[in-house]
Amino acid sequence: MKIKKKNGRSLGGNMMVYIVLICFGVFFALPLVLAIVTSFKPFEEIFIFPPRFYVRNPTLDNFSTLFLLAGNSLVPFSRYIVNSLFLSVSVTLLSIIVSSAAAYPLAKNDFPGKRAISGVVVSSLLFVPAVTSVPAYMIIAKLGLLNTYAAVILPGLGASFGVFLMKQFMEGIPYSIIEATKIDGGSEYTILFRVVMPIIQPAWLTLAIFSFQSSWGNGGLGFIFDERLKFLPTAITELTSGNLIARMGVSSAAAVILMIPPIVFFVFSQSRILETMAHAGIKE
């Protein structure tokens, strides 16, 4: 039986690509594996040098200590979970809508200043959130939105990555489909939400993954001060920051718990993205 070549490469070339990808995958998985292993280590095994990627005497003491600390918090711990879920779902859904509505005219309409606006969107990708944190705080404070959910949700909607991603996908949609919808009497909103959005499903599912992951890890520091409005990452950080050495295992247990929702969301969304991209070939 002959092994087919892929992309014009030889069998040796394909094997080399697979080996390199496996090496990168193992390298990037090491922090995740170390956090999971550390969360099950007893205290005496945590600081062994060199570090071990296995546990001799696994224990659930770190998780039980974390839940004990959570039970002594000022507000019910479930409140922090609900706050983070509300933030993540709200930012994810609104980011898809806002980014799509902003990207559609940039991709499919001609108007004065289009190139300048597109250039601003691309240029803004160079700035990390830390650079814009001070201006964002000043704007939120001027609007009187400090200590509200809007103080964390609105900055998340202003991310230019979503606009850039959606615009790139929308530019590949044939104009004939849009013109046919207009001839049938469809408005711009009909074209966007009933024609364009189903076609670019891989794009907004990808945006949903990034938005959910970033918002789930957002602690709202600098914007939220009311204990009832704080989010899960901030609450867990406060619970585990009392004694960094003694609570190293508890911090790892907290990190593992925080990893679960984004990983689950990514796994289900990724399978949907691959399924959609396999059936999304559109040509003139």
Sequence and secondary structure as in RCSB ss.txt:
>XXXX:A:sequence
MKIKKKNGRSLGGNMMVYIVLICFGVFFALPLVLAIVTSFKPFEEIFIFPPRFYVRNPTLDNFSTLFLLAGNSLV
PFSRYIVNSLFLSVSVTLLSIIVSSAAAYPLAKNDFPGKRAISGVVVSSLLFVPAVTSVPAYMIIAKLGLLNTYA
AVILPGLGASFGVFLMKQFMEGIPYSIIEATKIDGGSEYTILFRVVMPIIQPAWLTLAIFSFQSSWGNGGLGFIF
DERLKFLPTAITELTSGNLIARMGVSSAAAVILMIPPIVFFVFSQSRILETMAHAGIKE
>XXXX:A:secstr
     STT  HHHHHHHHHHHHHHHHHHHHHHHHHHHHHT  HHHHT SS  SS SS  SHHHHHHHHHHHTSSS
 HHHHHHHHHHHHHHHHHHHHHHHHHHHHHHHH   TTHHHHHHHHHHHTTS HHHHHHHHHHHHHHTT TTSTH
HHHHHHHT HHHHHHHHHHHTTS HHHHHHHHHTT  HHHIIIIIIHHHTHHHHHHHHHHHHHHHHT   TTT  
 GGG  HHHHHHHHH S TTTTHHHHHHHHHHHHHHHHHHHHHHHHHHHHHHHT     
